[in-house]
Amino acid sequence: MKLWLVRHARVLVEPGVCYGAMNVAADQAATIDAATVLAAQLPLGLSVVCSPLQRCTQLAGTLLE
């Protein structure tokens, strides 16, 4: 079994802010770019599991579109 670990796109907070467990959004254009690159590299039919935080569900949702 292969495990793919992917980080969300940059978040919409001021530089230097520690956002940790805060539920902040990621930059939408960067999320779309990341999902496009990932879709070309990940195998078809891959199961996706992500954190319930907004920045993570944004990437997962965009990747699965």
Secondary structure in CASP SS format (residue, H / E / C, confidence):
PFRMAT SS
TARGET T0000
AUTHOR 0000-0000-0000
METHOD secondary structure of the structure
MODEL  1
M C 1.00
K C 1.00
L C 1.00
W C 1.00
L C 1.00
V C 1.00
R C 1.00
H C 1.00
A C 1.00
R C 1.00
V E 1.00
L C 1.00
V C 1.00
E C 1.00
P C 1.00
G C 1.00
V C 1.00
C C 1.00
Y C 1.00
G C 1.00
A C 1.00
M C 1.00
N C 1.00
V C 1.00
A C 1.00
A E 1.00
D C 1.00
Q H 1.00
A H 1.00
A H 1.00
T H 1.00
I H 1.00
D H 1.00
A H 1.00
A H 1.00
T H 1.00
V H 1.00
L H 1.00
A H 1.00
A H 1.00
Q H 1.00
L C 1.00
P C 1.00
L C 1.00
G C 1.00
L C 1.00
S C 1.00
V C 1.00
V C 1.00
C C 1.00
S C 1.00
P C 1.00
L C 1.00
Q H 1.00
R H 1.00
C H 1.00
T H 1.00
Q H 1.00
L H 1.00
A H 1.00
G H 1.00
T H 1.00
L H 1.00
L H 1.00
E C 1.00
END
